[in-house]
Amino acid sequence: MVGSAEALQTALNMPLAERNERHAAMMETIRRHDIRVSRDNFVRQLQDTRQ
């Protein structure tokens, strides 16, 4: 709980430019690793267990 409060405090005090940079980086990660990527990785792992 303390870690969450500290993270929230850090975010609230973060300069707008840094928040924007972090948001853009997070969105790019989400775009690259969407549900299709997760599905493909899961199916590949299942197939690997059968070999």
C-alpha positions in Angstrom: 0.0 0.0 0.0 2.8 2.4 0.8 4.5 1.7 -2.5 1.3 2.6 -4.4 0.9 5.8 -2.4 4.5 6.7 -3.2 4.0 5.9 -6.9 0.9 8.0 -7.0 2.7 10.9 -5.3 5.5 10.7 -7.8 3.1 10.7 -10.7 1.2 13.7 -9.3 4.4 15.7 -8.9 5.9 14.7 -12.3 6.4 17.4 -14.9 3.9 17.3 -17.8 6.6 16.7 -20.3 7.8 13.6 -18.4 4.2 12.3 -18.0 3.7 12.7 -21.8 6.9 10.9 -22.6 6.0 8.0 -20.2 2.5 7.8 -21.6 3.8 7.7 -25.2 6.2 4.9 -24.3 3.5 2.9 -22.5 1.1 3.3 -25.5 3.8 2.1 -27.9 4.4 -1.0 -25.7 0.6 -1.7 -25.6 0.4 -1.3 -29.4 3.3 -3.8 -29.9 2.0 -6.3 -27.4 -1.7 -6.4 -27.8 -4.0 -9.3 -27.4 -3.1 -10.9 -30.7 0.6 -11.1 -29.6 -0.4 -12.6 -26.3 -2.7 -15.1 -28.1 0.1 -16.1 -30.5 2.6 -16.5 -27.7 0.2 -18.6 -25.7 -0.6 -20.8 -28.7 3.1 -21.2 -29.6 3.8 -22.3 -26.0 1.0 -24.8 -26.1 2.4 -26.2 -29.4 5.9 -26.4 -28.0 4.6 -28.6 -25.1 3.3 -31.1 -27.7 6.6 -31.5 -29.5 
